[in-house]
Each structure stands twice: as structure tokens, then as C-alpha cells.
Amino acid sequence: MEQSLGTETPEARLARKDIIEKHGYTLESYKAAIDGVLEDDVLWVPFEQAVVRHIDSLLGNPLEPLGKKGKKK
């Protein structure tokens, strides 16, 4: 969405709002959920690892196998 609409345009703000609402969040509940993940290592670390793995896969880098709870073996 940001690649096609940018980050600060009125259209981007409306698209972000639509995406958040589509997944059952209000802006306030979305921000609270994000803050909860950022403040909890048990939630943040697996999320961060999943993002890195996804980006690596898009770049064509081989994926290392994961062990329990998203940790690399």
C-alpha cells in the first residue's frame, strides 16, 4: 500500500484505516496491540525473526530451519 500511495498522503491514511478496520481493529486498539508486542520480548523476538525470514526469502536468500517457538536451530 505504501509503495503505491506513499506514507503521508490522504489516500494512504484512508487505506491504512481501511486495512486496520478490515482486521477488526480501531486505530487505538491497533496501537495498543503494537505497543504490547514491542514491550514483550516473548512476542517481539518471534515476530522480528519472522519478518527477517520473510525479507530474506524475498531477496532469494536460503532460509535456515526454525526450531521451537520460531528460534533458529
C-alpha positions as a Markdown table, in Angstrom:
| # | Residue | x | y | z |
|---|---|---|---|---|
| 1 | Met | 0.0 | 0.0 | 0.0 |
| 2 | Glu | 2.7 | 2.4 | 0.9 |
| 3 | Gln | 4.6 | 1.7 | -2.3 |
| 4 | Ser | 1.7 | 2.8 | -4.4 |
| 5 | Leu | 0.2 | 5.5 | -2.2 |
| 6 | Gly | 3.2 | 6.7 | -0.1 |
| 7 | Thr | 3.1 | 7.2 | 3.6 |
| 8 | Glu | 1.7 | 10.6 | 4.2 |
| 9 | Thr | -0.9 | 11.2 | 1.5 |
| 10 | Pro | -4.6 | 11.4 | 2.5 |
| 11 | Glu | -5.2 | 8.3 | 0.3 |
| 12 | Ala | -2.5 | 6.4 | 2.3 |
| 13 | Arg | -4.1 | 7.4 | 5.6 |
| 14 | Leu | -7.5 | 6.2 | 4.4 |
| 15 | Ala | -6.1 | 2.9 | 3.1 |
| 16 | Arg | -4.3 | 2.3 | 6.4 |
| 17 | Lys | -7.5 | 2.9 | 8.3 |
| 18 | Asp | -9.4 | 0.5 | 6.0 |
| 19 | Ile | -6.8 | -2.2 | 6.4 |
| 20 | Ile | -6.8 | -1.8 | 10.2 |
| 21 | Glu | -10.6 | -1.9 | 10.3 |
| 22 | Lys | -10.7 | -4.9 | 8.0 |
| 23 | His | -8.8 | -6.9 | 10.6 |
| 24 | Gly | -11.1 | -5.9 | 13.4 |
| 25 | Tyr | -9.1 | -3.1 | 15.0 |
| 26 | Thr | -9.7 | 0.6 | 15.7 |
| 27 | Leu | -6.7 | 2.9 | 15.5 |
| 28 | Glu | -6.5 | 2.9 | 19.3 |
| 29 | Ser | -6.7 | -0.9 | 19.7 |
| 30 | Tyr | -4.2 | -1.4 | 16.9 |
| 31 | Lys | -1.7 | 0.9 | 18.5 |
| 32 | Ala | -2.2 | -0.8 | 21.9 |
| 33 | Ala | -1.6 | -4.2 | 20.2 |
| 34 | Ile | 1.6 | -3.0 | 18.6 |
| 35 | Asp | 2.8 | -1.5 | 21.9 |
| 36 | Gly | 2.1 | -4.8 | 23.6 |
| 37 | Val | 4.3 | -6.7 | 21.1 |
| 38 | Leu | 7.1 | -4.1 | 21.2 |
| 39 | Glu | 7.2 | -4.2 | 25.0 |
| 40 | Asp | 7.2 | -8.1 | 25.3 |
| 41 | Asp | 10.3 | -10.0 | 24.2 |
| 42 | Val | 8.3 | -13.2 | 24.1 |
| 43 | Leu | 6.1 | -11.7 | 21.4 |
| 44 | Trp | 8.6 | -9.4 | 19.7 |
| 45 | Val | 11.5 | -11.8 | 19.1 |
| 46 | Pro | 9.5 | -14.4 | 17.1 |
| 47 | Phe | 7.8 | -11.5 | 15.2 |
| 48 | Glu | 11.1 | -9.9 | 14.3 |
| 49 | Gln | 12.6 | -13.3 | 13.2 |
| 50 | Ala | 9.5 | -14.0 | 11.0 |
| 51 | Val | 9.9 | -10.6 | 9.3 |
| 52 | Val | 13.6 | -11.2 | 8.7 |
| 53 | Arg | 12.9 | -14.6 | 7.3 |
| 54 | His | 10.3 | -13.2 | 5.0 |
| 55 | Ile | 12.5 | -10.4 | 3.8 |
| 56 | Asp | 15.4 | -12.9 | 3.3 |
| 57 | Ser | 13.1 | -15.2 | 1.2 |
| 58 | Leu | 12.0 | -12.2 | -1.0 |
| 59 | Leu | 15.7 | -11.5 | -1.6 |
| 60 | Gly | 16.4 | -15.1 | -2.6 |
| 61 | Asn | 18.5 | -15.9 | 0.5 |
| 62 | Pro | 18.2 | -19.5 | 1.7 |
| 63 | Leu | 16.1 | -20.0 | 4.8 |
| 64 | Glu | 17.6 | -21.6 | 7.9 |
| 65 | Pro | 15.3 | -24.2 | 9.6 |
| 66 | Leu | 13.5 | -22.9 | 12.7 |
| 67 | Gly | 13.3 | -24.8 | 16.0 |
| 68 | Lys | 10.7 | -24.5 | 18.7 |
| 69 | Lys | 8.9 | -21.1 | 19.1 |
| 70 | Gly | 10.4 | -19.6 | 15.9 |
| 71 | Lys | 14.0 | -19.9 | 17.1 |
| 72 | Lys | 16.8 | -20.8 | 14.6 |
| 73 | Lys | 18.2 | -24.2 | 15.2 |
